Structures are given as C-alpha cells and as structure tokens.
C-alpha cells in the first residue's frame, strides 16, 4: 500500500496554469513554425494553400536566393552599422549614469533618476512626428544617423536603471579602499566595479542588441531609399515578379534571426545571473 504522504493529490489550479502556459507556448511558436515551413517551400506550393503541411521535399532555393542577393548584404550591413554602435553607446552611457546615481548621489539625484527612468513608460509613437520634423530640418532623413540616435536615447533609461541597481549591490568598502590606495573615480569604475559587472553588462548587451536589430518602426520612418534600409524593412521589400515571395521572406526571416541568437548564446552564462543580480538591491 502506497504511503499517503508520498501520494500527491491533483491540484486543479496547477493543472489549469500548466494548460494555459502550454497553450501560450503553442501560440507563440506557431508563427515560427509557419515561417520555417514557408522557407523550405516554393512560392507555388504556398500559393496552393499548403503552408502548414510538411513538405515532401525541402526546397533550399529560397536560402540560396537570399544569400546571393546584394540587397540583402546591404540590409545586413546597415543593421550592423546601427545595432553595434547603438548597443555600445547606450550601454556605456547607462554605465556612467548608473554609477553616478548609485555611488555618487547629489542633491536632487533621486528626482533626476525618476525623470530619466520615466522615459521607459511613454510610447515611442508620441515622439515620432516631432523627431521626424527635427531630423528633417537637420538634413538627416534617409540616413542611418536618426535610427542610431533614437535607439541610443531610448536605451539609456533601461540601461541606467539596470546598472544603477547592480552598482548598488557592490559594497561601498571596495570603492573606499580603492580611493584610499590613490585611485580616481574613473579607475574605481573601470578597474574595480566593471569587472564585477559582467553579468549585468551581458544582459544589457543582449537586450539592446536584440531590440535594435529587430526594430521595424524607426528605420521605416527615417529611411526612404532601399540602400539605407535595415534587415527588418528588407524582409518586407523582398517581392517576387508577380506576387509576394513568401518563401524568400521566410528564409530571410530565419537568416536575420541568427545574429541575435548568436549574441544570446555568447552571453548565455552571464545572462540569467545578470537578470537576477541587477533586478533587486542587495
């Protein structure tokens, strides 16, 4: 006879939560499955309504067409020219601001911090028209500069919030000991604090790179010519001779997702640790 203490009773709430999470996971994965199936089918197969059926033969011509397309090469280059500098700039500014708010508070710093972080909570559509007019007067429309500037500015609040909370967990005694040894604040930051901040920096790099790389709105607004488009706009611009090239778009979507996947895998060992360490103040 089984020990009653070992037998677990069925919890209906836990079962309902599991079923809900499973349904959400399936709904989340369905578009990815659809893109994957479309990428290995011809346009004719998709037009005949067999998108969700498993292909009898894998058609790799879509990937060959994508990789051989000079426009796609330009899309990737433009995206890198925006994403890498935008990630570095927003992260660097977030580190500097976070260190000041955490270790060098001044009169009114808490209020300034709240104002800065408040930038996370307004929709970007609110500033779309004013920014377009501003960059148009500056002659920067149809260049990559507005996309880089906007992403850097919008990334500062989240970077500052995360780094400030992380720096607050670093013992003040480390900073004081370094200063007693003759180190400047810059040396304390770069030689003492930053080496301890790799998990938080990995989180910022991963999130910022992913957000900027996958952005569709700002390149759509600020760029006009095809040679200035980023990869997300390029996916929409890929068309067949007489119809939408669903298979080619699916193949490019998968190829375009690889850089963000590689970045996450590269920082994986720091990512989870950084999310938990920077989330709360110790």
C-alpha positions in Angstrom: 0.0 0.0 0.0 1.4 3.4 -1.0 2.4 5.8 1.7 -0.3 8.6 1.8 2.4 11.2 2.4 4.1 10.2 -0.8 0.9 10.3 -3.0 0.4 13.7 -4.4 -3.2 15.0 -4.9 -4.1 16.5 -8.2 -4.1 20.3 -8.0 -6.7 21.8 -10.4 -5.1 25.2 -10.2 -1.7 23.9 -11.1 -3.2 21.9 -14.0 -5.1 25.0 -15.3 -1.9 27.1 -15.2 0.1 24.4 -17.0 -2.6 24.1 -19.7 -2.7 27.9 -20.1 1.1 28.1 -20.4 1.2 25.2 -22.9 -1.5 27.0 -25.0 0.5 30.2 -24.9 3.7 28.4 -25.9 2.0 26.8 -28.8 0.5 30.1 -29.9 3.9 31.7 -29.6 5.6 29.0 -31.6 3.0 28.8 -34.4 4.4 31.8 -36.4 7.9 30.5 -36.2 6.7 27.1 -37.4 4.9 28.8 -40.3 8.0 30.8 -41.3 10.1 27.7 -41.1 7.7 25.7 -43.3 7.4 28.6 -45.8 11.2 28.9 -46.1 11.6 25.4 -47.5 8.7 25.5 -50.0 8.3 27.0 -53.4 6.0 30.0 -54.0 3.7 27.7 -56.0 3.3 25.3 -53.1 2.4 28.1 -50.7 0.0 29.7 -53.2 -1.8 26.4 -53.5 -2.6 26.6 -49.8 -0.2 24.0 -48.4 1.7 26.3 -46.0 1.0 24.2 -42.9 1.7 20.8 -44.5 5.0 19.1 -44.2 6.9 19.4 -47.5 7.6 16.3 -49.5 11.0 17.7 -50.4 12.9 20.5 -48.9 13.4 23.4 -51.3 16.6 25.3 -50.4 16.4 27.7 -53.3 14.9 30.4 -51.1 18.0 30.4 -48.9 20.3 30.5 -51.9 18.4 33.4 -53.4 18.6 35.3 -50.1 22.3 34.7 -49.6 23.1 35.7 -53.2 21.1 38.9 -53.2 23.3 42.0 -53.0 20.4 44.0 -51.4 20.3 41.6 -48.5 24.0 42.1 -47.9 23.4 45.8 -47.8 20.5 45.3 -45.4 22.7 43.3 -43.0 25.5 45.9 -43.2 23.1 48.8 -42.4 21.6 46.9 -39.5 25.1 46.2 -38.1 26.0 49.9 -38.5 23.1 50.9 -36.4 22.9 48.0 -33.9 26.6 47.7 -32.8 27.2 51.4 -32.2 23.7 51.9 -30.7 24.3 49.0 -28.3 27.7 50.2 -27.2 26.6 53.9 -26.8 23.5 53.2 -24.8 25.3 50.7 -22.6 28.3 53.0 -22.0 26.0 55.9 -21.1 23.9 53.7 -18.9 27.0 52.5 -17.0 28.2 56.1 -16.4 24.8 57.3 -15.3 24.1 54.2 -13.2 27.4 54.6 -11.4 26.7 58.2 -10.5 23.2 57.5 -9.2 24.4 54.5 -7.2 27.8 55.7 -5.8 27.9 59.5 -6.3 24.5 60.8 -5.3 23.9 64.5 -5.3 21.1 66.9 -4.3 18.1 66.1 -6.4 19.7 62.9 -7.9 16.7 60.7 -6.9 14.3 63.0 -8.7 16.5 63.2 -11.8 16.7 59.4 -11.7 12.9 59.1 -11.7 12.6 61.5 -14.6 15.2 59.6 -16.5 13.6 56.2 -15.9 10.2 57.7 -16.7 11.3 57.7 -20.3 10.7 53.9 -20.4 7.0 54.3 -20.0 5.8 56.5 -22.8 5.0 55.1 -26.2 7.5 55.9 -29.0 4.7 57.0 -31.3 4.3 60.1 -29.1 7.7 61.5 -30.2 7.5 60.1 -33.8 6.3 63.3 -35.5 8.5 65.8 -33.5 11.6 63.6 -34.2 10.8 63.4 -37.9 10.5 67.1 -38.2 13.7 67.7 -36.2 15.8 65.3 -38.2 14.3 66.6 -41.4 15.4 70.1 -40.6 18.9 68.8 -39.8 19.0 67.0 -43.2 19.4 63.6 -41.6 16.3 61.9 -43.1 17.2 58.9 -45.3 20.4 58.3 -43.3 21.2 55.9 -40.5 22.0 58.6 -38.0 18.4 59.2 -36.8 18.0 55.5 -36.1 21.2 55.3 -34.2 20.5 58.5 -32.2 16.9 57.4 -31.3 17.9 53.9 -30.2 20.8 55.2 -28.1 18.5 57.7 -26.4 15.7 55.3 -25.8 18.1 52.7 -24.4 19.6 55.0 -21.8 16.7 54.7 -19.3 16.7 50.9 -19.1 20.5 50.7 -19.1 20.7 53.3 -16.3 18.0 51.5 -14.2 19.7 48.1 -14.5 23.2 49.4 -13.9 22.2 51.6 -11.0 20.5 48.7 -9.3 23.5 46.5 -9.9 26.1 49.0 -8.8 24.1 49.5 -5.6 24.8 45.8 -4.7 28.6 46.4 -5.0 30.0 47.0 -1.4 31.0 50.6 -0.8 34.0 49.4 1.0 35.6 48.3 -2.3 35.3 51.8 -3.7 36.6 53.4 -0.4 39.6 51.0 -0.3 40.5 51.8 -3.9 40.2 55.6 -3.3 42.5 55.2 -0.2 45.0 53.5 -2.5 45.0 56.6 -4.7 42.6 55.5 -7.4 40.4 58.1 -9.1 36.7 57.6 -9.6 37.3 56.6 -13.3 39.8 53.9 -12.1 37.4 52.7 -9.5 34.7 52.3 -12.2 36.9 50.7 -14.8 39.2 48.5 -12.7 37.1 47.6 -9.7 33.4 47.9 -10.4 33.1 47.0 -14.1 34.9 43.6 -13.8 32.3 42.7 -11.2 29.5 43.8 -13.6 29.9 41.4 -16.4 26.5 39.7 -15.8 24.7 43.0 -15.9 26.6 44.1 -19.0 25.8 40.8 -20.7 22.1 41.4 -20.0 22.3 45.0 -21.4 24.2 43.9 -24.5 21.8 41.1 -25.3 18.7 43.1 -24.8 19.9 46.2 -26.6 21.3 44.3 -29.5 18.0 42.3 -29.8 15.8 45.4 -29.6 17.8 47.4 -32.1 18.3 44.6 -34.5 14.6 43.6 -34.6 13.3 47.2 -34.7 10.9 48.0 -37.6 9.4 51.4 -36.7 12.3 53.8 -36.7 14.0 52.6 -39.9 10.6 52.7 -41.6 10.1 56.3 -40.6 13.6 57.7 -41.0 14.9 55.8 -44.2 13.4 56.1 -47.7 15.9 54.7 -50.2 16.5 50.9 -50.5 20.2 51.2 -49.8 19.5 52.7 -46.4 17.0 50.1 -45.2 17.7 47.7 -42.4 17.1 44.0 -42.4 13.6 44.1 -41.0 12.4 46.6 -43.6 14.3 44.5 -46.2 12.2 41.4 -45.4 9.1 43.4 -46.4 10.7 44.7 -49.5 11.6 41.3 -50.9 8.9 40.5 -53.5 8.5 38.1 -56.4 7.9 39.1 -60.0 4.2 38.9 -59.8 3.4 38.2 -56.1 4.8 38.3 -52.6 7.8 35.9 -52.3 6.6 34.2 -49.1 9.3 31.6 -49.2 12.1 34.1 -49.7 10.8 36.3 -47.0 10.6 33.3 -44.7 14.2 32.3 -45.5 15.4 35.8 -44.8 13.5 36.0 -41.6 15.3 32.9 -40.3 18.7 34.2 -41.5 18.0 37.6 -39.9 17.3 35.9 -36.6 20.7 34.2 -36.4 22.8 37.2 -35.1 20.5 37.8 -32.1 20.6 34.0 -31.4 24.4 34.0 -31.6 24.6 37.0 -29.2 22.3 35.3 -26.7 24.4 32.1 -26.8 27.6 34.0 -26.4 26.4 35.8 -23.3 24.3 32.9 -22.0 26.4 32.1 -19.0 26.1 35.7 -17.8 22.5 36.4 -18.8 20.5 34.6 -16.2 22.8 35.7 -13.4 22.7 39.3 -14.5 18.9 39.3 -14.7 18.6 38.3 -11.1 21.5 40.3 -9.7 20.5 43.5 -11.3 16.8 43.2 -10.6 16.9 43.8 -6.8 19.1 45.8 -4.5 21.0 43.7 -2.0 
